[in-house]
Amino acid sequence: MNIDKIHKAFVSGRLLLLCTLLGFVALRVYDVGGDWRNPHCWVSTFIQIGIALLLLQLNHVFNIIRSRTLLPAIFYLVFASSDASFAFDSAGSISAFCVLINYFFLFNSYQQAESQINALNISLSLTLGSLFWPQLLLFFPVFWYGFHRFHSFNLRVFMASIIGVLAVYLFIVTWCVYAGDWHIFFSAIPEPDKCLSIQIPDFTVLNWMVIGFTFLICLMTGFNLFGSGLSEKIRTVSILNYLYISSFIILIPFLLQSESQTSWSLIIWIPVTILISHLFTLSNRKYIKYMMLFFFFFLLGMSFLQHFYPQHFSFSGRPWYTFYTETGL
């Protein structure tokens, strides 16, 4: 077996991406279970496919991985199909899309002192997205850290972020005055209990296996970033370091907010897929190439088990149709 040829086919083969995409859609058709009028499944499906393709565009625009690769889209689709609960989390899909779009604004501000417009766009996106999923407001410090990391954080950037929040809520206030109904305003204000709630991590054995294996690969990625020294441009190294550190920041609420595990998962897979794709694409070590194959088929196996044996393998030990019923989707 020529691992180098197989690796090249995995990294840049369009056929693999097409097969992954078709398999992803086929699983969603299975998940919908004949309920073709359910909007949440199709909204989530199209948004998650859009996220996967936008990851390729993000890599192309900022040259994060200096080689032709389709792995970010492939791995995101595999991650997003690893549990059937992702199929019905439209709010989490919208939130993940907002976070990904904001990466374009953030990375574009690298060493740009005049980054108020980027900060304003990020603020507007996070605030509007928080109307669907309040925890998006927790990402303000994460993006402020990004501006600081890229040497573009200053008072004007901070004030632009605040103005973005005020603009959204002033618009809501104006609409409430016009409509004479303040219920819209009070319903738009995020509840602290929902944003900052903490629950004991509630995962099944298979969930822990996926998390543990991914965590191990991320540790190897971290060693590659910080220990071995990358022959990359300074901007690329800064972006990779930011994605690595921010993924561990996101990991904290992912583990502590069991009620929102699917939404946090859809978000954390974004930086994780870029990081592991960088490792798997550029590494010349044969054991890394073998690990890429094993990890890919491992995720496919987890996806198979959690779809076709949902009573045993799903978040919180519940089948996806229980999640579907309890959330009222």
C-alpha positions in Angstrom: 0.0 0.0 0.0 1.5 3.3 -1.1 0.4 5.6 1.8 1.7 8.7 -0.1 -0.6 8.2 -3.0 -3.5 7.5 -0.7 -2.7 10.5 1.3 -2.6 12.7 -1.8 -6.0 11.3 -2.9 -7.5 12.1 0.4 -6.1 15.6 0.7 -6.9 16.9 -2.8 -9.4 14.4 -4.3 -12.6 16.0 -5.3 -14.3 12.6 -5.6 -13.8 12.0 -1.8 -15.4 15.4 -1.1 -18.3 14.6 -3.4 -18.8 11.2 -1.8 -18.7 12.7 1.7 -21.2 15.3 0.7 -23.6 12.7 -0.8 -23.2 10.6 2.3 -23.9 13.6 4.5 -27.1 14.4 2.6 -28.2 10.7 2.6 -27.9 10.5 6.4 -30.0 13.7 6.7 -32.6 12.1 4.5 -32.6 9.2 6.9 -32.7 11.5 9.9 -35.8 13.3 8.7 -37.7 10.1 8.8 -40.3 11.0 6.1 -41.1 14.4 7.7 -40.2 16.4 4.6 -41.9 19.5 5.9 -39.6 19.9 8.9 -37.7 23.1 8.2 -35.1 22.7 10.9 -33.4 19.7 9.3 -33.1 21.3 5.9 -32.0 24.7 7.3 -29.3 22.9 9.4 -28.3 20.7 6.4 -27.8 23.6 4.0 -26.0 25.8 6.5 -23.6 23.1 7.5 -22.8 22.3 3.9 -22.3 26.0 3.4 -19.9 26.1 6.4 -17.9 23.2 5.0 -17.5 25.0 1.6 -16.7 28.3 3.3 -13.9 26.7 5.2 -12.2 26.0 1.9 -12.7 29.7 0.9 -11.3 30.8 4.3 -8.2 28.7 3.7 -7.9 30.0 0.1 -8.2 33.7 1.0 -5.8 33.7 3.9 -3.6 30.8 2.7 -3.7 29.1 6.1 -2.7 25.7 4.6 -0.1 26.4 1.9 -1.2 23.5 -0.2 -4.2 22.5 -2.2 -6.5 20.6 0.2 -10.1 19.7 0.6 -9.7 18.3 4.1 -11.4 21.2 6.1 -14.7 20.6 4.2 -14.4 16.8 4.4 -13.7 16.7 8.1 -16.4 19.2 9.0 -19.0 17.2 7.1 -17.9 14.1 8.8 -18.0 15.8 12.2 -21.4 17.2 11.5 -22.7 13.8 10.6 -21.3 12.1 13.6 -24.5 12.5 15.6 -28.0 12.8 14.3 -28.8 15.5 16.8 -26.9 18.0 14.7 -29.6 17.6 12.0 -32.2 19.5 14.0 -30.1 22.2 15.6 -30.9 25.1 13.3 -30.0 27.7 15.9 -26.6 26.1 16.4 -26.0 26.0 12.7 -26.8 29.7 12.3 -24.5 30.5 15.2 -21.7 28.4 13.7 -22.2 30.2 10.4 -21.9 33.6 12.2 -18.7 32.6 13.9 -17.1 31.4 10.6 -18.1 34.6 8.8 -16.5 36.6 11.6 -13.2 34.8 11.1 -13.1 36.5 7.7 -13.4 39.9 9.3 -11.0 39.1 12.1 -8.2 37.6 9.9 -8.6 40.6 7.6 -7.7 42.9 10.4 -4.2 41.5 10.9 -1.9 44.4 11.8 -4.5 46.9 10.7 -4.9 49.7 13.2 -8.0 50.9 11.4 -10.1 47.8 12.0 -13.3 49.5 13.3 -15.4 48.3 10.4 -14.3 44.7 10.9 -15.1 45.0 14.6 -18.5 46.6 13.9 -19.3 43.7 11.5 -18.4 41.1 14.0 -20.4 42.9 16.7 -23.5 43.1 14.5 -23.2 39.5 13.5 -22.8 38.2 17.1 -25.6 40.4 18.4 -28.0 39.4 15.7 -27.0 35.8 16.0 -27.6 35.9 19.8 -31.3 36.4 19.1 -31.2 32.8 17.9 -28.7 31.5 20.4 -27.8 33.8 23.3 -24.4 32.1 24.0 -23.0 33.9 21.0 -22.5 37.0 23.2 -19.8 35.0 25.0 -17.7 35.2 21.9 -17.0 38.9 22.2 -13.9 38.3 24.5 -12.7 35.6 22.1 -12.7 38.0 19.1 -11.2 40.8 21.2 -8.4 38.4 22.0 -8.1 37.8 18.3 -7.7 41.5 17.6 -5.1 41.7 20.3 -3.3 38.7 18.9 -3.2 40.4 15.5 -2.0 43.7 16.9 -5.1 45.6 15.9 -7.0 46.0 19.2 -7.4 49.6 20.4 -10.0 51.8 21.9 -11.7 52.5 18.5 -12.0 48.8 17.8 -13.5 48.3 21.3 -16.0 51.1 20.9 -17.0 49.8 17.4 -17.9 46.5 19.1 -20.1 48.3 21.7 -21.8 50.4 19.0 -22.7 47.2 17.1 -24.5 45.9 20.1 -26.3 49.2 20.8 -27.3 49.5 17.1 -29.1 46.2 17.2 -31.0 46.8 20.4 -31.8 50.5 19.5 -33.4 49.1 16.3 -35.5 46.7 18.4 -36.5 49.5 20.7 -37.5 51.6 17.8 -39.6 48.8 16.4 -41.2 48.2 19.8 -42.2 51.9 20.0 -43.6 51.8 16.5 -45.6 48.6 17.1 -46.5 49.5 20.7 -45.4 46.1 21.9 -42.5 45.8 24.3 -42.7 42.1 24.5 -40.3 41.9 21.5 -37.6 43.9 23.3 -37.8 41.8 26.6 -37.8 38.5 24.6 -34.6 39.7 22.8 -32.7 40.4 26.0 -30.6 37.2 26.7 -31.2 35.5 30.0 -28.0 35.2 32.2 -29.1 31.8 33.4 -29.2 30.5 29.8 -25.9 32.1 28.8 -23.9 31.2 31.9 -25.6 28.0 33.0 -23.3 25.1 34.0 -24.2 21.5 33.9 -22.2 18.4 34.6 -20.7 17.0 31.4 -23.2 14.4 30.1 -21.7 12.3 27.3 -22.0 8.7 26.3 -19.0 6.4 25.9 -18.8 7.0 22.1 -19.0 10.8 22.6 -16.0 10.6 24.9 -14.2 8.5 22.4 -14.7 11.1 19.7 -13.7 13.9 22.0 -10.7 12.0 23.4 -9.3 11.1 20.0 -9.8 14.6 18.6 -8.2 16.0 21.7 -5.2 13.8 21.2 -4.8 14.9 17.6 -5.2 18.6 18.7 -2.3 18.0 21.2 -0.2 16.7 18.4 -1.2 19.8 16.3 -0.2 22.0 19.2 3.3 20.4 19.4 3.6 20.9 15.7 2.7 24.6 16.1 4.6 25.5 19.2 7.3 22.9 19.5 8.7 22.1 16.1 8.6 25.5 14.5 6.6 26.1 11.3 8.1 27.4 8.1 5.1 29.6 7.6 4.5 33.3 7.2 4.1 35.2 10.4 0.4 35.9 9.6 -0.3 32.2 9.0 1.4 31.2 12.3 -0.6 33.9 14.2 -3.9 32.7 12.7 -3.1 29.0 13.6 -2.0 30.0 17.1 -5.2 32.0 17.6 -7.4 29.1 16.3 -5.6 26.7 18.6 -6.0 28.8 21.7 -9.5 29.8 20.9 -10.6 26.2 20.4 -9.5 25.4 23.9 -11.4 28.4 25.2 -14.5 27.2 23.4 -13.9 23.7 24.8 -14.8 25.0 28.4 -18.4 25.9 27.7 -18.7 22.9 25.4 -17.9 20.6 28.3 -19.9 22.6 30.9 -23.2 23.4 29.0 -24.7 20.0 28.3 -28.0 21.5 27.2 -26.2 23.2 24.3 -23.7 20.5 23.4 -24.8 20.2 19.8 -24.5 24.0 19.2 -21.1 24.2 20.8 -20.0 21.2 18.8 -20.9 22.8 15.5 -18.8 25.8 16.5 -15.8 24.1 17.9 -15.4 21.9 14.9 -14.6 25.0 12.8 -11.2 25.8 14.3 -10.5 22.1 15.0 -11.0 21.1 11.3 -8.6 23.8 10.1 -6.0 22.8 12.7 -6.1 19.0 12.0 -6.3 19.6 8.3 -3.1 21.7 8.5 -1.4 18.8 10.3 -2.7 16.1 8.0 -2.0 18.0 4.8 1.5 19.3 5.3 3.1 16.6 7.5 5.5 14.2 5.7 5.6 11.7 8.6 4.1 8.4 7.6 2.5 7.7 11.0 0.6 11.0 10.6 -0.7 9.9 7.3 -1.8 6.6 8.7 -3.4 8.4 11.6 -5.4 10.6 9.2 -6.9 7.5 7.5 -7.6 5.9 10.9 -9.2 9.1 12.2 -11.4 9.5 9.1 -12.7 5.9 9.2 -13.1 6.2 13.0 -15.4 9.1 12.6 -17.4 7.3 9.9 -17.8 4.4 12.3 -19.0 6.6 15.0 -21.5 8.2 12.6 -22.8 4.8 11.6 -23.3 3.7 15.2 -24.9 6.9 16.4 -27.4 6.9 13.5 -28.4 3.3 13.3 -28.2 2.5 17.0 -29.5 5.9 18.4 -30.9 4.4 21.6 -27.3 3.6 22.7 -25.1 6.2 21.0 -26.3 9.9 21.2 -25.8 12.9 23.4 -26.9 12.3 27.0 -27.6 8.7 26.3 -30.8 9.8 24.5 -31.8 8.9 21.0 -32.0 11.8 18.5 -35.8 11.5 18.3 -36.0 12.3 22.0 -33.9 15.3 21.5 -36.2 16.3 18.6 -39.3 15.9 20.7 -38.0 17.6 23.9 -36.7 20.7 22.1 -40.1 21.1 20.3 -38.5 21.4 16.9 
